[in-house]
Amino acid sequence: MMATDFFNDIPKITEFIGVIDDSNFYPVPEDWVVVVADIFSSTQAIAEGRYKDVNMVGGAVICAVQNATDKREWPFVFGGDGATMLVESSVLPEIEAALVRTRSLARDDFNLELRIGFVSVSDIRSRGADVLVARYETSPGNCFAMFGGGGVELADQLIKSDAQAEHYAVREYTLPGLPDLTGLSCRWEPLPTQKGSILCLLIKPNTASFHDNQIVLSSFLSKLRDVLGSELSQASPVNTQSLQFSWPPKGLASEAKATRADKPYWHRFLEIYVKSFLQWVMERYGLSGGGYDAKVYRDEMRINSDYCKFDDVLRMVLDCTPVQVKKIRKILDLMHAKGELDFGFFETEQALMTCLLFDLESSQHVHFVDGDDGGFCSASLEFKQQLASHE
């Protein structure tokens, strides 16, 4: 299997439940690199209610890398305040330049500090971990990656370690110009809960092998389905009732800042202002035009959203009733008490969505989901406490 075709060549799975089967995960080529980019100390931004900006910068990381490499379909997982990607080492110069420009954009326009680091797959394997990837296709041509083997988690630790960061983190410097963030969008209103609570979960099994980890995940997901009483898709916060498009969109300023490229901010702001009005009209009356079909797009958004993801940690954003929330908490408490897993748990009233639009006419678009009020970042507080207890 040629490295350049690696991700597109591996067999795809079409149901998220495939995450429990380790045979769906394939070893990443030795000459590939784990790219980690996340917002350093996003606590203040969350306290100021700027988590939409945090999500925007997290989505910008993925968009910048793909645009810098001719829209190559690299494996990625969106983490709320950043992203993790797998790329070939041959394109690192282009990717580093794109991310350095994204870091400057985050600092200058959003007052957020973006941390960037690269760790080679060969380095990770020399340390005893592995980097495995599964290809999850939600609809034809729209894929999300799932990472296993502990290597992505190790890369994250190395980049954030005071002792190791100098070997892996990208040094501080700037480049002229702005990143190409064509396709990045955040025009939809926050997604209000339809059942009572938006539940943000981080779950990490505590076993000695990847195979055993997936057995623990299988056990949890089976219990979760019993609680939900239906498939996971029925708990998605992205649904017909929650999708709301208002004009002007609340995310207009953030999108204008991020995607202005070589245009003045006010020019890009007015451009989105007008385009979003046309989109609002089409959404309101169910019209189509210019490659945009309001009804079809809404249906595709529900399918192409990443409310469930996996990168050695299971990350979920679920719309649940109060009774379901209590039952899920009880399941996690019991499994944690048995030493099977660690978890983070956070409730809020709405979810946030950031969009990446490649080609609407051919239905190529994906949507990144997180909880409001900090979402995954807020859930990570309890998660990190549980992880620290082992140390």
Residue pairs with C-beta under 8 A, 6 or more apart in sequence:
1 9
1 10
2 9
3 29
3 31
3 32
3 88
4 88
6 28
6 29
6 32
7 73
7 74
7 75
7 86
7 133
7 135
7 143
7 145
8 73
8 135
10 26
10 133
10 134
10 135
11 24
11 135
12 135
12 136
12 137
12 143
13 24
13 134
13 135
13 136
13 137
14 136
14 137
14 138
16 136
16 232
16 308
17 221
17 232
18 24
18 134
18 136
19 134
19 136
19 146
19 214
19 217
19 310
19 314
20 214
20 215
20 217
20 218
20 221
21 214
22 132
22 148
22 210
22 211
22 214
24 134
25 132
25 133
25 134
25 146
25 148
25 149
25 210
26 132
26 133
26 134
27 130
27 131
27 132
27 149
28 75
28 86
28 121
28 131
28 132
28 133
28 151
29 88
29 121
30 121
30 122
30 125
31 88
31 89
31 90
31 120
31 121
31 122
32 86
32 87
32 88
32 89
32 120
32 121
32 131
33 86
33 87
33 88
33 89
33 92
33 118
33 119
33 120
33 121
34 84
34 85
34 86
34 118
34 119
34 120
34 121
34 124
34 131
34 151
34 152
34 155
35 65
35 84
35 85
35 86
35 87
35 95
35 99
35 116
35 117
35 118
36 82
36 84
36 115
36 116
36 117
36 118
36 119
36 152
36 155
36 156
36 159
37 61
37 82
37 83
37 84
37 99
37 102
37 114
37 115
37 116
37 117
38 58
38 79
38 81
38 82
38 83
38 114
38 115
39 45
39 54
39 57
39 58
39 81
39 82
39 106
39 112
39 113
39 114
39 115
40 113
40 114
40 115
41 113
42 51
42 54
42 81
42 112
42 377
43 377
45 51
45 53
45 54
45 111
45 112
46 54
46 373
46 374
46 377
46 378
50 110
51 352
51 370
51 372
51 373
51 374
51 375
51 377
52 186
52 250
52 251
52 254
52 352
53 110
53 112
53 254
54 80
54 81
54 112
54 377
55 80
55 81
55 186
55 352
55 354
55 368
55 370
56 110
56 184
56 186
56 251
56 254
56 255
56 258
56 354
57 81
57 82
57 102
57 105
57 106
57 110
57 112
57 114
57 258
58 78
58 79
58 80
58 81
58 82
58 83
58 354
58 368
59 78
59 83
59 184
59 186
59 354
59 355
59 356
59 368
60 102
60 105
60 106
60 179
60 181
60 184
60 258
61 82
61 83
61 85
61 99
61 102
61 114
62 76
62 78
62 83
62 85
62 356
62 368
63 179
63 181
63 182
63 183
63 184
63 356
64 98
64 99
64 101
64 102
64 179
64 180
64 181
65 74
65 76
65 85
65 87
65 95
65 98
65 99
66 72
66 73
66 74
67 98
67 179
67 180
67 181
67 182
67 183
68 91
68 94
68 95
68 97
68 98
68 179
68 180
69 87
69 91
69 94
69 95
71 358
72 91
73 143
74 85
74 86
74 87
75 85
75 86
75 133
75 135
75 145
75 147
76 83
76 84
76 85
76 86
76 144
76 145
77 83
77 84
77 85
77 144
77 145
77 146
77 147
77 152
77 306
77 309
77 310
77 311
77 315
78 306
78 309
78 354
78 368
78 370
79 311
79 315
79 376
80 370
80 375
80 376
80 377
81 376
81 377
82 114
82 115
84 147
84 152
84 155
84 156
84 311
86 121
86 131
86 133
86 145
86 147
87 95
89 120
92 118
96 116
96 118
96 170
97 175
98 179
98 180
99 114
99 116
99 170
99 179
100 116
100 170
100 173
100 174
100 175
101 175
101 177
101 178
101 179
102 114
102 179
102 181
103 114
103 116
103 170
104 174
104 175
104 178
105 178
105 179
105 257
105 258
106 112
106 113
106 114
107 113
107 114
109 257
109 258
110 254
110 257
115 159
115 160
115 169
116 169
116 170
117 155
117 158
117 159
117 165
117 168
117 169
117 170
118 168
118 170
119 154
119 155
119 158
119 159
119 168
121 131
121 151
124 130
124 131
124 151
124 154
124 155
125 131
125 151
127 154
129 149
129 150
129 151
129 153
129 154
130 148
130 149
130 150
130 151
130 210
131 147
131 149
131 151
131 152
132 147
132 148
132 149
132 151
132 210
133 145
133 146
133 147
133 148
134 145
134 146
134 148
135 143
135 145
136 143
136 144
136 145
136 146
137 143
138 144
138 303
138 304
138 305
138 366
139 300
139 303
139 304
139 363
140 363
141 362
141 363
141 364
142 303
142 304
142 363
142 364
142 365
142 366
144 306
144 309
144 366
146 309
146 310
146 311
147 310
147 311
147 312
148 210
148 213
148 214
148 310
148 312
149 210
149 312
150 210
150 312
151 312
152 311
152 312
153 311
153 312
153 313
155 168
158 164
158 165
158 167
158 168
159 165
159 168
159 169
177 262
178 260
178 261
178 262
180 261
181 258
181 259
181 261
182 259
182 261
183 356
183 357
183 358
184 255
184 258
184 259
184 354
184 355
184 356
185 255
185 259
185 354
185 355
185 356
185 357
186 249
186 251
186 254
186 255
186 353
186 354
186 355
187 245
187 249
187 251
187 252
187 255
187 272
187 276
187 279
187 355
188 243
188 244
188 245
188 249
188 251
188 353
188 355
189 244
189 245
189 246
189 249
189 250
190 250
190 350
190 351
190 352
190 372
191 198
191 237
191 238
191 242
191 243
191 244
191 350
191 351
191 352
191 353
191 369
192 242
192 244
192 349
192 350
193 237
193 242
193 319
193 349
193 350
193 351
194 239
194 241
194 242
194 319
195 319
195 320
195 321
195 324
196 320
196 321
196 322
196 325
197 319
197 320
197 321
197 322
197 325
197 347
197 348
197 349
198 237
198 317
198 318
198 319
198 320
198 347
198 348
198 349
198 350
198 351
198 371
198 372
199 316
199 317
199 318
199 319
199 320
199 325
199 328
199 345
199 346
199 347
199 371
200 316
200 317
200 344
200 345
200 346
200 347
200 348
200 370
200 371
200 375
200 376
200 378
200 379
201 314
201 315
201 316
201 317
201 318
201 328
201 332
201 343
201 344
201 345
201 379
202 313
202 314
202 315
202 343
202 344
202 376
202 379
202 380
202 383
203 217
203 220
203 313
203 314
203 315
203 316
203 332
203 341
203 342
203 343
203 344
204 312
204 313
204 314
204 341
204 342
204 343
204 383
204 387
205 212
205 213
205 214
205 216
205 217
205 340
205 341
206 216
206 339
206 340
206 341
206 342
206 390
207 213
207 215
207 216
207 340
216 335
216 340
216 341
217 314
219 335
219 340
220 314
220 331
220 332
220 335
220 341
221 232
223 331
224 232
224 328
224 331
225 231
225 232
227 324
227 327
227 328
227 331
228 234
228 235
228 318
228 320
228 324
232 308
232 318
235 318
235 319
235 320
236 302
236 305
236 307
236 318
236 319
237 307
237 317
237 318
237 319
237 350
237 351
237 369
238 301
238 302
238 305
238 307
238 351
238 353
238 367
238 369
239 302
239 319
240 298
240 302
242 319
242 351
243 298
243 301
243 302
245 279
245 280
245 283
245 284
246 280
247 276
247 277
247 280
248 273
248 276
248 277
249 255
249 276
252 269
252 272
252 273
252 276
253 269
255 272
256 265
256 268
256 269
256 272
257 265
259 268
259 272
260 267
260 268
261 268
263 271
278 289
278 290
279 292
281 287
282 288
282 289
282 292
282 294
283 294
283 298
285 294
286 294
286 295
287 294
288 294
288 295
288 296
291 359
291 360
291 361
292 360
296 363
297 360
297 365
300 363
300 365
301 355
301 365
301 367
304 365
304 366
304 367
305 353
305 366
305 367
305 368
305 369
306 366
306 367
306 368
306 369
307 316
307 317
307 318
307 351
307 369
308 314
308 315
308 316
308 317
309 315
309 316
315 376
317 351
317 369
317 370
317 371
317 375
319 351
320 328
325 347
329 345
332 341
332 343
332 345
335 341
336 342
336 343
336 386
342 383
342 386
342 387
342 390
343 382
343 383
343 386
344 376
344 379
344 380
344 381
344 382
344 383
344 384
344 386
345 379
345 382
346 371
346 373
346 374
346 375
346 376
346 378
346 379
346 382
348 371
348 372
348 373
348 374
348 375
348 378
349 372
349 373
350 371
350 372
351 369
351 370
351 371
351 372
351 375
352 369
352 370
352 371
352 372
352 375
353 367
353 368
353 369
354 367
354 368
354 370
355 365
355 366
355 367
355 368
356 365
356 366
356 367
356 368
357 364
357 365
358 364
358 365
359 365
370 376
371 378
371 379
